[in-house]
């Protein structure tokens, strides 16, 4: 007999087991545990048990989903929605859970309607609000990865449609040789990079990113002190270790123009990647919009590889 109900603390081992089985069916098993899920999501100030539904069969958790309404305003580049838009951050199920995943999604939509949300976005995207950033295999977030065909099929059956496509771009830092040009050499001679820690002030953002260290990097002209470029890096808090400490996420939301890097920004990104191996960070990823072809070409020239594609699914309620 199947049942859909609110999460309770005793379900935590079941959440980790279902998450692992769901993603193992789509790709390689993610390095995940009950402790990691608790650190990333369940221990956060924003977490509410009524926003996480579990589906059980004969008392055993076989599927679960997590939804929220995080934002007060929209932001196309970061992926943060407006306040009347809910995010379906996760929906996962085992093979046995295929029998109850439709009932689970229907129950989640009913709960979301009660929260007076007008639409749903499925899949975390450049997550800074839900706690999934860095959680394997989410990383920076590209919506619902194309390899997760079972989740895509479920969403399609319930009237969701793909809204935008996204790509996961990854670069290995050891060894790394940045591209060489006259312009890049000029930046090397006339600029310096400065790094500062970012302490989030907004409550939800601070809570969701508590397991990450955020660094703001600037490129500054030696001659006149002008700030030429800005980028950010998200790194694992070594004490929390939700994301591997040997990985980093490149946040391009602070660049001058979404979808394209300036020459100074290109140089700054290359310089950062070259320095990562000395900090024992060997993999850097970022998520870009599928239609940003110029940005994709620029990252490819910096030796990033397109490793995965995903889509953000949406439904009007």
C-alpha positions as CSV (number, residue, x, y, z in Angstrom):
1,X,0.0,0.0,0.0
2,X,1.4,3.4,-1.0
3,X,1.1,6.7,1.0
4,X,2.2,10.3,0.4
5,X,2.9,12.3,3.5
6,X,5.1,15.0,5.0
7,X,8.7,14.3,5.8
8,X,9.7,13.3,9.3
9,X,13.2,12.9,10.8
10,X,13.1,9.1,10.6
11,X,12.9,9.4,6.8
12,X,16.4,10.8,6.4
13,X,18.2,7.5,5.6
14,X,15.5,6.8,3.1
15,X,16.0,10.1,1.4
16,X,19.7,9.4,0.9
17,X,18.9,5.9,-0.4
18,X,16.3,7.1,-2.9
19,X,18.5,10.0,-4.1
20,X,21.4,7.5,-4.7
21,X,19.2,5.0,-6.5
22,X,17.5,7.6,-8.6
23,X,20.8,9.1,-9.9
24,X,22.5,5.7,-10.2
25,X,19.8,4.8,-12.8
26,X,20.7,7.9,-14.8
27,X,24.5,8.1,-14.4
28,X,27.3,7.1,-12.1
29,X,26.4,6.8,-8.3
30,X,26.7,10.2,-6.6
31,X,29.0,10.5,-3.5
32,X,26.1,11.2,-1.1
33,X,25.1,10.3,2.4
34,X,22.4,11.2,5.0
35,X,24.8,13.6,6.7
36,X,25.5,15.5,3.4
37,X,21.7,15.9,2.7
38,X,21.1,17.1,6.2
39,X,23.9,19.6,6.1
40,X,22.9,21.0,2.7
41,X,19.1,21.2,3.1
42,X,17.4,19.8,6.2
43,X,19.4,21.7,8.8
44,X,18.8,25.1,7.1
45,X,16.7,27.8,8.7
46,X,14.4,28.0,5.6
47,X,13.6,24.2,5.6
48,X,10.1,23.3,6.5
49,X,8.9,19.6,6.7
50,X,5.7,20.5,4.9
51,X,7.7,21.4,1.8
52,X,9.2,17.9,1.5
53,X,6.8,15.1,0.7
54,X,7.7,11.4,0.8
55,X,5.9,8.5,-0.9
56,X,6.1,5.2,0.9
57,X,5.2,1.7,-0.2
58,X,4.5,-0.7,2.7
59,X,6.1,1.8,5.0
60,X,9.4,2.1,3.0
61,X,10.4,5.4,1.4
62,X,10.5,4.9,-2.4
63,X,10.2,8.5,-3.7
64,X,10.4,12.1,-2.4
65,X,10.2,15.7,-3.6
66,X,11.1,19.1,-2.3
67,X,9.6,22.4,-3.3
68,X,9.8,26.0,-2.1
69,X,9.0,29.6,-2.9
70,X,12.2,31.3,-2.2
71,X,12.4,34.6,-4.1
72,X,10.9,38.1,-3.7
73,X,11.8,39.1,-7.2
74,X,13.0,37.5,-10.4
75,X,16.6,37.3,-11.7
76,X,17.0,35.7,-15.2
77,X,20.8,35.2,-14.9
78,X,20.8,33.5,-11.5
79,X,17.7,31.5,-12.1
80,X,15.9,32.9,-9.0
81,X,12.2,33.1,-9.6
82,X,9.5,35.7,-8.6
83,X,7.8,35.2,-5.3
84,X,4.7,33.6,-6.9
85,X,6.7,31.0,-8.6
86,X,7.6,27.8,-6.8
87,X,10.8,25.7,-7.4
88,X,10.5,22.0,-7.5
89,X,14.1,21.5,-6.4
90,X,14.1,17.7,-6.3
91,X,11.9,14.8,-7.3
92,X,13.5,11.4,-7.2
93,X,12.3,7.8,-6.9
94,X,13.5,4.2,-7.0
95,X,12.4,1.6,-9.5
96,X,9.7,0.6,-7.0
97,X,8.8,4.3,-6.6
98,X,7.7,4.5,-10.3
99,X,4.3,3.2,-9.0
100,X,3.8,6.2,-6.7
101,X,5.8,9.1,-8.3
102,X,2.7,10.4,-10.1
103,X,0.7,10.6,-6.9
104,X,3.7,12.3,-5.3
105,X,3.9,15.0,-7.9
106,X,0.1,15.6,-7.8
107,X,0.3,16.0,-4.0
108,X,3.2,18.5,-4.4
109,X,1.3,20.6,-6.9
110,X,-1.8,20.6,-4.6
111,X,0.4,21.9,-1.8
112,X,2.0,24.5,-4.0
113,X,-1.4,25.8,-5.1
114,X,-2.3,26.2,-1.4
115,X,0.8,28.5,-1.1
116,X,-0.8,30.8,-3.8
117,X,1.9,30.1,-6.4
118,X,0.9,30.6,-10.0
119,X,3.6,28.5,-11.7
120,X,6.3,25.9,-11.0
121,X,9.9,25.7,-12.2
122,X,11.3,22.2,-12.0
123,X,15.0,21.6,-11.5
124,X,17.6,23.7,-9.6
125,X,19.4,26.3,-11.7
126,X,22.5,28.2,-10.4
127,X,20.9,27.5,-7.1
128,X,21.5,30.1,-4.4
129,X,18.1,29.6,-2.6
130,X,17.3,26.0,-2.0
131,X,20.5,24.5,-0.5
132,X,21.3,22.1,-3.4
133,X,24.3,24.0,-4.7
134,X,27.3,21.7,-4.8
135,X,25.2,18.6,-3.9
136,X,26.2,15.7,-6.1
137,X,25.3,15.5,-9.0
138,X,23.6,19.0,-8.9
139,X,26.8,21.1,-8.8
140,X,25.9,24.6,-10.1
141,X,22.5,23.3,-11.4
142,X,21.3,22.9,-15.0
143,X,17.6,22.2,-14.3
144,X,16.7,18.6,-15.1
145,X,19.7,16.9,-16.8
146,X,18.9,15.2,-20.1
147,X,20.2,12.0,-18.7
148,X,17.4,12.0,-16.1
149,X,14.9,10.7,-18.6
150,X,12.5,9.2,-16.0
151,X,12.1,12.6,-14.3
152,X,11.6,14.3,-17.6
153,X,9.0,11.7,-18.6
154,X,7.1,12.2,-15.3
155,X,7.1,16.0,-15.8
156,X,5.9,15.7,-19.4
157,X,3.0,13.4,-18.3
158,X,1.9,16.1,-15.8
159,X,1.8,18.9,-18.3
160,X,5.2,20.5,-17.8
161,X,7.1,21.8,-20.8
162,X,10.8,22.6,-21.2
163,X,11.4,26.3,-21.0
164,X,15.1,26.9,-21.5
165,X,18.2,24.7,-22.1
166,X,21.4,24.9,-20.1
167,X,24.9,23.4,-20.4
168,X,27.4,22.3,-17.7
169,X,30.8,23.5,-18.7
170,X,33.8,21.9,-16.9
171,X,37.6,22.6,-16.9
172,X,40.4,20.6,-15.3
173,X,43.0,22.7,-13.6
174,X,46.0,20.4,-13.6
175,X,47.6,20.8,-15.9
176,X,46.2,24.0,-17.3
177,X,47.7,26.4,-19.9
178,X,45.8,29.6,-20.5
179,X,45.5,30.9,-24.1
180,X,48.2,33.3,-25.1
181,X,47.7,36.4,-27.1
182,X,49.1,39.9,-27.2
183,X,46.0,41.2,-25.3
184,X,46.4,38.6,-22.6
185,X,50.1,39.4,-22.2
186,X,49.2,43.1,-21.9
187,X,46.7,42.3,-19.1
188,X,49.4,40.2,-17.4
189,X,51.8,43.2,-17.3
190,X,49.4,45.9,-16.4
191,X,46.9,44.4,-13.9
192,X,46.7,42.5,-10.6
193,X,43.9,40.3,-9.2
194,X,42.4,40.8,-5.8
195,X,40.4,38.3,-3.8
196,X,37.9,39.1,-1.0
197,X,35.4,37.0,0.9
198,X,31.7,37.5,0.4
199,X,29.5,37.4,3.5
200,X,25.9,37.0,2.4
201,X,23.5,39.4,4.1
202,X,20.1,38.3,2.8
203,X,18.7,35.6,5.1
204,X,17.7,32.9,2.7
205,X,20.8,33.3,0.5
206,X,23.0,33.1,3.6
207,X,21.3,30.0,4.8
208,X,21.2,28.2,1.5
209,X,24.9,28.9,0.8
210,X,26.1,28.2,4.4
211,X,28.1,25.1,3.2
212,X,29.9,27.2,0.6
213,X,32.7,29.8,0.8
214,X,32.1,32.6,-1.6
215,X,35.1,34.5,-3.1
216,X,34.9,37.7,-5.1
217,X,37.7,38.2,-7.5
218,X,38.6,41.5,-9.2
219,X,41.0,42.5,-11.9
220,X,42.5,45.9,-11.2
221,X,44.6,48.2,-13.5
222,X,48.0,48.9,-11.9
223,X,48.2,52.3,-13.4
224,X,45.0,54.0,-12.4
225,X,43.3,51.6,-10.0
226,X,40.3,51.0,-12.3
227,X,38.4,47.8,-11.7
228,X,38.2,46.0,-15.0
229,X,36.5,42.7,-14.3
230,X,34.6,40.8,-11.6
231,X,33.9,37.1,-11.1
232,X,33.1,34.9,-8.2
233,X,34.1,31.4,-7.1
234,X,32.0,29.1,-4.8
235,X,34.1,26.6,-2.9
236,X,33.2,23.9,-0.4
237,X,33.4,24.9,3.3
238,X,36.0,22.4,4.5
239,X,34.0,21.7,7.7
240,X,30.6,21.1,5.9
241,X,32.0,19.2,2.8
242,X,28.7,19.0,0.9
243,X,30.7,19.5,-2.2
244,X,34.2,18.0,-2.7
245,X,36.9,20.4,-1.6
246,X,38.8,19.6,-4.8
247,X,36.0,21.3,-6.9
248,X,34.8,24.8,-7.4
249,X,31.9,26.6,-9.1
250,X,32.5,29.6,-11.3
251,X,29.8,32.2,-10.8
252,X,29.5,34.6,-13.8
253,X,26.4,36.5,-12.5
254,X,28.6,39.5,-11.6
255,X,30.1,39.9,-15.1
256,X,29.3,43.0,-17.1
257,X,27.1,41.4,-19.7
258,X,25.2,38.1,-19.3
259,X,26.1,35.7,-22.2
260,X,29.5,37.3,-23.1
261,X,32.8,37.9,-21.4
262,X,34.9,41.0,-21.9
263,X,38.6,40.6,-22.7
264,X,39.4,41.5,-19.1
265,X,36.9,39.0,-17.7
266,X,38.3,36.3,-20.0
267,X,41.8,37.0,-18.7
268,X,40.6,37.0,-15.1
269,X,38.9,33.6,-15.5
270,X,42.0,32.1,-17.1
271,X,44.2,33.4,-14.4
272,X,41.9,32.0,-11.7
273,X,41.8,28.6,-13.2
274,X,45.6,28.5,-13.6
275,X,45.9,29.3,-9.9
276,X,43.4,26.6,-8.7
277,X,45.7,23.6,-8.8
278,X,48.0,25.2,-6.2
279,X,45.0,25.4,-3.9
280,X,44.3,21.7,-4.5
281,X,41.2,22.5,-6.6
282,X,41.3,20.4,-9.7
283,X,37.9,20.8,-11.3
284,X,35.9,24.0,-12.0
285,X,32.4,24.0,-13.4
286,X,29.8,26.6,-14.4
287,X,26.3,26.6,-15.9
288,X,25.4,28.7,-19.0
289,X,22.3,29.3,-21.0
290,X,22.0,27.2,-24.1
291,X,21.4,30.2,-26.3
292,X,24.6,32.0,-25.1
293,X,26.7,30.7,-28.0
294,X,29.3,33.5,-27.7
295,X,29.9,32.7,-24.0
296,X,30.2,29.0,-24.9
297,X,32.8,29.7,-27.5
298,X,34.7,31.9,-25.1
299,X,34.7,29.2,-22.4
300,X,35.7,26.6,-24.9
301,X,38.7,28.7,-25.8
302,X,39.6,28.6,-22.1
303,X,39.5,24.8,-22.3
304,X,36.1,24.3,-20.7
305,X,34.2,21.3,-22.1
306,X,30.5,20.9,-22.4
307,X,29.9,17.8,-20.3
308,X,26.1,17.8,-19.9
309,X,22.9,19.4,-21.0
310,X,19.7,20.1,-19.0
311,X,16.4,21.9,-19.2
312,X,14.3,23.9,-16.9
313,X,10.7,22.6,-17.0
314,X,7.7,24.9,-16.2
315,X,4.0,24.6,-15.6
316,X,1.3,27.2,-15.0
317,X,-1.1,26.3,-12.2
